[in-house]
Amino acid sequence: MQQPIDPECTYCPRCGDEYRAEIRTCAACDIDLVSGAHLLARLNRQGSVESTLSIEPDEPLVAVRRGPLAQIKALHVYLVDCGLPSLVTKEEGGACGCRGPEVVLQVRETDLDGVMEALAREYLHSTGLAEHDTRFAGAVYDAGAAEAVCPACGCRFTTASTVCPDCGLCFA
């Protein structure tokens, strides 16, 4: 459920965080804030397009991630940018460790497939695995063979050496 918009406050147009009127930049997104009055006017002109990004109290929710506040907040912003609503909530009895409070990212049950696809894309992008060459992932180092293929980089080398001459992966 979305909080009511106060015309006297400022808001982040990306993540929706609310700030005091004198604050000009979102701490999480590092973008300029808009006034509550401006946001209300924009929503009225759009016919409340944002309503698809709000979650009603009676809608069934599914927890998709648990973790530190900063990490879960970033995933929440990513989902909003993808047009998928989500909630960041504190779990009952949740721990407050050195990484900050542990929170839960929740989504509608009906949005679960789209959310999982979006999170998979975000994971591949943020880890660099989207560009990773997996052609040699099934290669096995066989010490009895005359030649081996490194499963990390694909370099061919003799099995007299137990270290890949290209990437340095050790097979001993």
N, C-alpha and C positions, 0 to 999 in steps of 0.2 A: 504494500500500500504506500502510495506516495504522500509525503508530508505536504500540508498546505503551504502555498508560496506566500511569504510575507513581503509586501511591496517595499518595506523599509530595509530589507537585507539585500545582500548580493549572493549570486549563485554561480556555480561553475556550469557552463553550458554542456560540458562533456559528462562529468560524473554526477552532477546534481547536488554536490555538497553546498551547504548553506554557510555564509560568513557574515560577520558584522559589516555594516555599510562602509566603513573606512578601509576595509581590506580590498585590494585590487587584483590579486593574483591567486589562483588556486594552488594550494600547497602540494596537492597530489599530482595535478596535471600540468602545472606551470603554464597556464593560459589565463588570459584576462577574464575576469568575472563580469557578469551582467547584473543589472539591478533587478530586484523582484518585480518592480512595475513593468520593466521592459520584457521580462520573461512572461508575465501574465498576458501582456498585450500580444506577444508573439504566439502564445498558445491559443489565445482566442481567435487570432487570424487564421491559424492552421486548423481550426476546428478540433483542437486537442489531439493531434497526431500522436503525442506522447502517451495517450491512454493505452496504447498497445504495449508500452514499456512499463506499465504499472501492474502490480500484482495485487489482486483483491484478497482480503483476509480469509475468505472461505475456499480459495483455490488450493488444491493439494500440491505440496512442495516436496522436492527431493534434494537431499544434500549431495553435492557433487565434489566438493573439495573442503578440506580442513587445513588450516595452517596459520602462519603469522598474518597479522592484520595487513601489513604493507603488501604482501604477496597476493592475498585474497582480494584486496581492494583493486590491485592492478588487473586481476582477472575479471572483476566486476566491470571495470571501465571498458575492458576489451569486449566483453559481451554486449554492453550497451552500444558500443560503436558498431557491433555486428547486428544490432536491432533485436537483441535477445534480452528480456528482462531478467533480473536476478536480485537477490537480497543478500546482504552481508549481516549475519547475526552472531551474537555471542552464545556459545553453547552453555547450557546449565552446568555449573561446576567446572567450566573450562579453565585450563591452566593459564597462568600469566608468567611466562618464562622470560629469559633474557632477550628473546627475539620479539617481545611484545605479546599482547594478548592473542590467544588462539581463537579464531573465529571460523564460521562455517559459511560457505557459499551455497545458497539454495536457489533452485529454479523450479518453474512449473513442471509438473509431470508431462504435460502435453508438449513442452519445448525441449524435452530431454535429448531427443535424437539430434536436433539442430545444435544444441549446446555442446554435446559431446564431439560433434564434427568441428565446431568452432574451436574448442579447446585442443583438439588434436592438431589443427592447423597452427594454432598459436604455439604449441609445444615444438612442432617441427621448425617453425620460424625462429623461435627464441633460442633453441639449442643449436641451430645450424645444421640439423640433421636432414633438412629438405635438400641440401646441396651435397650430402654425403654419398659417396659412391659405394654401393653395397654389392657390386658384382662379385667380389671375392670373399664375402662374408661366410660362405660355406666351405672355403678352402681349409684343408687339414694338413698340418705339418707331419709328414711321414718320414721318419729318420731312415727307413730302409730304402726309400726311393732315391734315385740319382739326383732329382731336381724337385724343389718345393716352390709353391706359390705363397707369398705372404698374404694372410687373410686381411691384413690391415691396409696394405697399399697395392697389392697385386704384383710386386716385384718377383721375378723368377731368379732363384739362386741355387747353388749346389747344397746338398744336405751335409757337406763337410763342415759347413758353418752353421752354428745354432743361433745366429743373429742375422736378421734381415739387413743387408748392406744399404738399403735405401732408407728405411724408417727407423731401424734400430730395435724392432720388436724381437725379444729374446724367447727362444723356444726350449731352453735347457731346464 
